[in-house]
């Protein structure tokens, strides 16, 4: 599966994938790096849920490793946090 990160004119990062419309069973995600980005921005899980437009319990389950982050949720987090393509790739797609 190839993942492409493209920066739009409005600086939001959008995630595109040939499998974006399909249910992704497993995603590589660096929860610790996401938490470090949240800490750097003095952001709580509730803050992340609000800016990403995602249910708080979903964010909590992702941060604790209880559930896998889907492509649509990853896109919402990236756009909400305005992550750079490099940081977004490191959090969501690198081993």
N, C-alpha and C positions, 0 to 999 in steps of 0.2 A: 504494500500500500504506500503510495506516495502522498505526502502532505505538502501543500504549498501555502505559504503565508504571503499575502499581498497587502501592501499598505495602500489604502484608498486616499483620495484627495483630502478627505476630512480627518486624516490621521488615525482613523479607527482601523484596527487590524481585523481583517476577515479571514476566516479559515476555509479553504476549499479543499476538497478531496474527491477522488473518484468514488469513494465509498461514503461520502457525507450523508447521502440520503438513506443509507442502509444502517441497520442496527449494528453498532460496533460492540463486539463481545468483550474486548480487552484493550485497554489503552495504557501506554507507558506514561506515567506521570510522576513528577518529582514533587511530592507534597511538601517536603521540607523547603524547597526553593520557593514554592508558592507562599508558604508561611513566612519565609524571610522577606519576600516582597511585601507581604501584608504588614509585617513588623516595621519595615523601612518607611511605610506610608502611615504608620500608626492606625492600622485598619483592623477592626474586629471581624469575626465571621459574619456578624449581623450587618456590618458596613458593606462587606463584600456582597452579601445577598442582596442588599438594597441597590447598590450601583450596577450589579449584573442583572438584576431583575429575576433572580432565582430564589426559590423557596429556601428559607433559613435552614430547615432540616436537611435539605439536599446538600447545601454547602457543608454543614456539619458532618454529614456522612462521608462526603468526599475528603474532607480534611482529616478525618479519623481513619480513613481507609476502609470504611464499612461498605462503600460502594465505589464503582468505577465511574470516572467522569466521562460522559458521552461527548461526542463532537459538538452538538449544539450547545451544551452547557459550557464546554471549553471556550467556544467562540464568544459566549456571553461574558465569561470571566475576562477574557483577553480584551474585548471591547470595553467593558466596564472599567477595568483597571488601566486601560490605554497602555498595555504592555508593548514594548518594542518587539519586532519580529524575532530578534535574537533571544530575548527573555522568554517570549511565548514558546518558542521552539525548545528552549532548555527545560521549561516546566512541563510541557505537554507531550513532547515527541522524542526526546533523546533518552537513551538508555542510561 
